[in-house]
Amino acid sequence: MTIKILLVDDQNLVRAGIKSLLGLSEKVSVVAEASDGSEVLAKVEATEPDVILLDLSMPVMDGIATLAALNQANIATPVVILTTFDDHELVLRGLKAGAKGYLLKDVSLDSLIQAIETVDNGETLVQPALTERLLQGLSTIAPEFELPAAIEALTTKETEVLRLMASGYSNKEISTALFKSEGTVKNHVSSILTKLGVRDRTRAVLLAIEKGLLS
């Protein structure tokens, strides 16, 4: 079955380039395009895409605001952020806002298709090429953050909870998704933080990216 794509980017040439690239594969199809986030909700309703490829830096309504609008409208369509090397702070904000992952705009066709298939299957995407640059940006975003030398292994259920944390889910939303009580989820989150040696969810996700725990 062809995966339907909504492509959101304010730069016409970028959109055309990505659409042309996707057109080389029979696995995906661009069913709609938008030049900023203000068009996204209507496009989603009209075309019911399987995956949204979303630029972050756009006029009128940027990617972060778009993710917030999708969450507010209870739209669960997985979103992949389209970014450049200089967008590390926005990427972190985007992941926290619920994006399933991120990609460079000059990504290869194979990597792009693989990424789309990954999030369409309900998984979280982390592109290794961005990890080092993303973590370098922590000096300004979270200067006190330090990566521990070693971490304790997570259980299968804890890894599942961590994936949902990385996607921006609250404890209540995770409990609904996993059919567990909110108290059970809180216990899992507490265990994850302890095992990773971090004090909050954001640092847990950042460490998970660095250690490849979400791949």
C-alpha positions as CSV (number, residue, x, y, z in Angstrom):
1,M,0.0,0.0,0.0
2,T,1.3,3.4,-0.9
3,I,2.1,5.8,2.0
4,K,0.4,9.1,1.5
5,I,2.4,12.2,2.3
6,L,1.6,15.8,3.2
7,L,4.6,18.0,2.4
8,V,4.8,21.3,4.3
9,D,7.5,23.8,3.4
10,D,7.4,27.5,2.5
11,Q,10.2,27.2,-0.1
12,N,8.8,26.2,-3.4
13,L,12.1,24.8,-4.8
14,V,12.6,22.7,-1.7
15,R,9.1,21.3,-1.9
16,A,9.5,20.6,-5.6
17,G,12.8,18.9,-5.0
18,I,11.5,16.6,-2.2
19,K,8.3,15.9,-4.2
20,S,10.4,15.0,-7.2
21,L,12.6,12.7,-5.1
22,L,9.6,11.0,-3.6
23,G,8.2,10.5,-7.1
24,L,11.0,8.1,-7.9
25,S,9.6,5.6,-5.4
26,E,6.4,3.6,-5.8
27,K,6.2,3.2,-2.0
28,V,5.0,6.8,-1.3
29,S,2.8,9.4,-2.9
30,V,2.6,13.2,-2.2
31,V,-1.2,13.8,-1.9
32,A,-1.0,17.4,-0.7
33,E,1.4,20.3,-0.2
34,A,1.3,23.4,2.1
35,S,3.4,26.5,2.2
36,D,2.9,27.0,6.0
37,G,1.2,25.5,9.0
38,S,-2.0,27.5,8.6
39,E,-3.0,25.2,5.7
40,V,-2.1,21.9,7.4
41,L,-5.3,21.1,9.3
42,A,-7.5,21.6,6.3
43,K,-5.1,19.5,4.1
44,V,-5.1,16.7,6.6
45,E,-8.9,16.6,6.7
46,A,-9.2,16.7,2.9
47,T,-6.5,14.2,2.0
48,E,-6.0,12.0,5.2
49,P,-2.2,11.6,4.8
50,D,-0.3,8.8,6.5
51,V,2.8,10.9,7.3
52,I,3.5,14.7,7.4
53,L,6.9,16.0,6.4
54,L,7.1,19.4,8.1
55,D,9.6,22.3,7.8
56,L,10.1,24.2,11.1
57,S,11.1,27.7,9.9
58,M,8.1,29.1,8.0
59,P,6.3,32.4,8.0
60,V,2.7,32.9,9.1
61,M,2.6,29.6,11.1
62,D,5.9,27.8,11.8
63,G,6.5,24.1,12.5
64,I,6.3,24.3,16.3
65,A,2.9,26.1,16.1
66,T,1.7,23.5,13.6
67,L,2.6,20.6,15.9
68,A,0.7,22.4,18.7
69,A,-2.3,22.8,16.4
70,L,-2.2,19.1,15.4
71,N,-2.1,18.1,19.0
72,Q,-4.9,20.5,19.9
73,A,-7.0,19.0,17.1
74,N,-6.2,15.4,18.3
75,I,-4.6,14.6,15.0
76,A,-2.3,11.6,15.4
77,T,-0.7,11.6,11.9
78,P,3.0,11.1,12.5
79,V,5.2,14.1,11.7
80,V,8.8,14.1,10.6
81,I,10.6,17.4,10.9
82,L,12.6,18.6,7.9
83,T,15.7,20.5,9.1
84,T,19.1,21.9,8.4
85,F,22.3,21.6,10.5
86,D,21.6,24.9,12.1
87,D,18.2,24.1,13.5
88,H,19.3,22.0,16.5
89,E,17.3,24.1,19.1
90,L,14.2,24.0,16.9
91,V,14.6,20.2,16.5
92,L,14.6,19.7,20.2
93,R,11.5,21.9,20.6
94,G,9.9,20.0,17.7
95,L,10.5,16.6,19.3
96,K,9.2,17.9,22.6
97,A,6.1,19.1,20.7
98,G,5.3,15.6,19.4
99,A,7.3,15.1,16.2
100,K,8.2,11.5,15.6
101,G,11.7,12.3,14.2
102,Y,13.7,14.6,12.0
103,L,15.6,14.5,8.7
104,L,18.0,16.7,6.8
105,K,16.5,18.4,3.7
106,D,19.3,17.0,1.5
107,V,18.5,13.4,2.6
108,S,19.0,10.6,0.1
109,L,15.9,8.9,-1.4
110,D,16.6,5.6,0.4
111,S,16.9,7.3,3.7
112,L,13.9,9.4,3.2
113,I,11.7,6.4,2.2
114,Q,13.1,4.4,5.2
115,A,12.2,7.3,7.5
116,I,8.7,7.6,6.2
117,E,8.2,3.8,6.6
118,T,9.6,4.0,10.1
119,V,7.2,6.6,11.4
120,D,4.3,5.1,9.4
121,N,4.9,1.9,11.4
122,G,4.6,3.8,14.7
123,E,8.2,4.0,15.5
124,T,10.4,7.0,16.3
125,L,13.0,8.2,13.8
126,V,16.5,9.5,14.8
127,Q,18.9,10.3,12.0
128,P,22.5,9.6,13.3
129,A,24.0,12.3,11.2
130,L,22.3,14.9,13.3
131,T,23.0,13.5,16.7
132,E,26.4,15.0,17.3
133,R,25.4,18.5,16.1
134,L,22.2,18.3,18.0
135,L,24.1,17.5,21.2
136,Q,26.6,20.2,20.5
137,G,23.8,22.7,20.7
138,L,23.1,21.7,24.3
139,S,25.8,24.1,25.5
140,T,23.3,26.9,24.9
141,I,20.1,25.0,25.5
142,A,21.0,23.1,28.6
143,P,24.6,24.0,29.6
144,E,24.4,21.9,32.8
145,F,23.6,18.7,30.9
146,E,26.2,16.0,31.0
147,L,26.1,12.6,29.4
148,P,26.8,9.8,31.9
149,A,29.6,7.4,31.0
150,A,27.4,4.3,31.4
151,I,23.7,3.6,31.8
152,E,21.7,0.7,33.1
153,A,19.8,-1.4,30.5
154,L,16.1,-0.6,30.1
155,T,13.4,-3.3,30.0
156,T,11.3,-3.7,26.8
157,K,8.4,-1.9,28.4
158,E,10.6,1.0,29.6
159,T,12.0,1.4,26.1
160,E,8.4,1.5,24.8
161,V,7.5,4.2,27.3
162,L,10.7,6.1,26.4
163,R,9.7,6.1,22.7
164,L,6.4,7.7,23.6
165,M,8.2,10.2,25.8
166,A,10.4,11.1,22.9
167,S,7.2,11.6,20.8
168,G,5.9,14.2,23.3
169,Y,3.3,12.0,25.0
170,S,2.3,12.9,28.6
171,N,2.0,10.2,31.3
172,K,-1.8,10.2,30.8
173,E,-1.4,9.8,27.1
174,I,1.1,7.0,27.5
175,S,-1.2,5.2,29.9
176,T,-4.0,5.3,27.4
177,A,-1.7,4.1,24.5
178,L,-0.3,1.2,26.5
179,F,-3.5,0.4,28.4
180,K,-1.7,0.9,31.7
181,S,-2.6,2.9,34.7
182,E,-1.1,6.4,35.0
183,G,0.5,5.3,38.2
184,T,2.2,2.4,36.5
185,V,3.5,4.8,33.8
186,K,4.8,7.2,36.4
187,N,6.7,4.3,37.9
188,H,8.2,3.4,34.5
189,V,9.2,7.0,33.9
190,S,10.9,7.2,37.3
191,S,12.7,4.0,36.6
192,I,13.9,5.3,33.2
193,L,15.2,8.5,34.7
194,T,17.1,6.6,37.4
195,K,18.6,4.0,35.0
196,L,19.7,6.8,32.6
197,G,21.0,8.9,35.4
198,V,19.1,12.0,34.4
199,R,16.6,14.2,36.3
200,D,14.0,15.0,33.7
201,R,12.2,13.8,30.6
202,T,14.0,16.1,28.2
203,R,17.4,14.9,29.3
204,A,16.2,11.3,29.1
205,V,15.2,11.8,25.5
206,L,18.5,13.5,24.6
207,L,20.4,10.7,26.2
208,A,18.3,8.2,24.3
209,I,19.2,9.9,21.1
210,E,22.9,9.9,21.9
211,K,22.9,6.3,23.0
212,G,20.8,5.0,20.1
213,L,18.1,3.7,22.4
214,L,15.3,4.8,20.0
215,S,16.7,3.4,16.8
